[in-house]
Amino acid sequence: MNLLIVEIENLTKVYESKQRVVAVDGIDLELKQGEIFGLLGPNGAGKTTTISIATTRTLPTSGTVRIADIDVVKHPAYARRHIGVVPQFNTLDRSLTVYENLYFHCRYFGFNHGHAKARSLELLKQFTLSERKDATPAQLSGGLAQRVQIARAIAHRPTVLFLDEPSAGLDPQSRMAMWSAVEELHKEGITVLLTTHYMEEADSLCDRLAIMDYGRVLALGSPEKLKAVLGARTIFNLKLKSQEGLEPLVATLKARPGVTSAEIMADGLRVIASSSDGLLSELVQAAAGHGLRDLNITEPSLETVFIQLTGRDLRE
Amino acid sequence: MNSVRLKFGKYLRTFLDLFLHDLEVLTSDLSHRSPGKPSSGAPGKPSSGAPDKPSSGAPGSGIFLKAFMGLFLRDLRVLTREFLPFLLRVGMQPLLFLFVFTFILPRMATGNPMAMGGGAPGSGMDFGTILLPGLMAVAIMFSGIAAVALPLSSEFGITREIDDRVMCPLPLWAVALEKVCFSAMQSIVAALLVIPMAYYIPAKPVVAHVASWLLLALVLLLASLLAGSLGLVIGSTVNPRQIGLVFSIIVVPITFLGCVYYPWTGLLKNIKWLAFAVLFNPIVYMSEGLRAAVTPSVPHMPWWAILLALVFFTAALGRWGLKGFLGKVLS
């Protein structure tokens, strides 16, 4: 059953203020029912804007987003019934308790008193929040608040759940708890779209990924496929004391079989290679003359795929 | 004393629970009756649990109505949690005003021009009578602003608490409308609270006489919606940090120049330029409207002009406020 739940077509968002910013630049994406889809990219890549448009909080400059076959720009109120959102920041209602946050969310979505109450209690149990049901959001830790937000987002049984940087600001334990919560939901058949700039998160959680930068989708596919097709490679980052006379070295390296690219960086050299047999000792020898200070090796991973695609680190 | 308070709190809670329950029955009735929605699901099955897909793009208005009521119930819940502060907030100002100007000052031997009344002495128009509609107008306006502007400006602020409510299955204008309606309800309660105070406190009895209940109802409703719209404008256009400033440079001046403490006809007779200048002030029509409805013995503007102006200002401010609201929640 390859039903399309989210269809994003040629989506563009341009912010025309003092400076013209193209936040999203012609994106096409399709999410199948029941998959966990990740938007991976550095800050400012356009991930959050894409999610904001899909969740009816931002109007696109052009292009369309359809959720469960409903155009989110033309019929935002209807589309919202199919959307659950876990925003980047804690937006829990401070005037209500944890239980009431869930209860009134259900009421907004048309549940009557009995169903809203039953559903809220069920969610509190499912997310082991029962003990904190009368706490106010201000009394919750970041991890707990995030859990309440996830519970609230799925309370009305949406077709698709949007998570915007769900693990930002969470401690490792809460992050693991959040991952397992998302995996549980996945088992229940809910479609998930999440944004992240954590490689491990994207790698272990997502069925498919889109790598984004500067508002464009650079690559699309399962983590395995991305790694295979883009030839997951080892990256050697060499820090050198002197940059002079590097060009001949770069040329020889490029000619060497197994080396995909070699380029001069601000503080040294970056070599990307598909096979690293014997390359390490060669590199160390060759670089010794230039005052090698530090050598950093990144094993094949989504991160190397990303660096290859964008030419920069996620953390930069 | 404490036990009395506890008991009162308990009664209040029971009352509100019953009220909430009634609202619920009412809304479920309404939404079942609305077309396009299956009249009633099997009792055990949550009909709303799995939202039905709008195959033709139009699933009855029931879902909207329920979402609207959900927002209203949420606001009601928050209000019940702060019921005593609410009463104090809306009651303190008229209480003190009446106490000082209609109870203390008339008893002072020297006499006070204000206590003698704004109108001709001996015409039966004492200050309490002039003050009653004015204080009702002030109560309406203050509670309207407090119920919309203050919460909105903080919810739009750093916490973005409004997000979950904005994400409910309801057009955005209706989310804003709910805020205005809820504040109107509070305003009406606040205005009605002034009446018993004006009955018991003044040394000289207030001459109140409702000539037309319809006019009173219309004026109360329109004035309350107007106050809510004003609150929407302030809440959605003013930076939360400057909300205090707005009170002192906008809210207080329009109150003092809003014919609250003197009738407009008095201005027209004595300070003509000011009488025309204050016509741009919506509070004028709130106090004059209530004057026409509650204390018709005091000279006031014609009722049709008042209603027309109230409708005009409600529409204009509502539009402006909605624009600001949309600007804040939709980028």
Chai-1 contact restraints between the chains, C-beta under 6 A:
chainA,res_idxA,chainB,res_idxB,connection_type,confidence,min_distance_angstrom,max_distance_angstrom,comment,restraint_id
A,T58,B,S331,contact,1.0,0.0,6.0,A-B,restraint_1
A,A77,B,P169,contact,1.0,0.0,6.0,A-B,restraint_2
A,A77,B,L170,contact,1.0,0.0,6.0,A-B,restraint_3
A,A77,B,P171,contact,1.0,0.0,6.0,A-B,restraint_4
A,Y78,B,P54,contact,1.0,0.0,6.0,A-B,restraint_5
A,R80,B,M167,contact,1.0,0.0,6.0,A-B,restraint_6
A,R80,B,P169,contact,1.0,0.0,6.0,A-B,restraint_7
A,R81,B,P51,contact,1.0,0.0,6.0,A-B,restraint_8
A,R81,B,P169,contact,1.0,0.0,6.0,A-B,restraint_9
A,V85,B,M167,contact,1.0,0.0,6.0,A-B,restraint_10
A,T91,B,R160,contact,1.0,0.0,6.0,A-B,restraint_11
A,T91,B,E161,contact,1.0,0.0,6.0,A-B,restraint_12
A,T91,B,D163,contact,1.0,0.0,6.0,A-B,restraint_13
A,D93,B,E161,contact,1.0,0.0,6.0,A-B,restraint_14
A,R94,B,E161,contact,1.0,0.0,6.0,A-B,restraint_15
A,S95,B,V78,contact,1.0,0.0,6.0,A-B,restraint_16
A,F104,B,R74,contact,1.0,0.0,6.0,A-B,restraint_17
A,R107,B,G70,contact,1.0,0.0,6.0,A-B,restraint_18
A,R107,B,L73,contact,1.0,0.0,6.0,A-B,restraint_19
A,Y108,B,A67,contact,1.0,0.0,6.0,A-B,restraint_20
A,Y108,B,G70,contact,1.0,0.0,6.0,A-B,restraint_21
A,Y108,B,C168,contact,1.0,0.0,6.0,A-B,restraint_22
A,G110,B,S48,contact,1.0,0.0,6.0,A-B,restraint_23
A,G110,B,I63,contact,1.0,0.0,6.0,A-B,restraint_24
A,G110,B,K66,contact,1.0,0.0,6.0,A-B,restraint_25
A,F111,B,S48,contact,1.0,0.0,6.0,A-B,restraint_26
A,N112,B,S28,contact,1.0,0.0,6.0,A-B,restraint_27
A,H113,B,E24,contact,1.0,0.0,6.0,A-B,restraint_28
A,H115,B,P46,contact,1.0,0.0,6.0,A-B,restraint_29
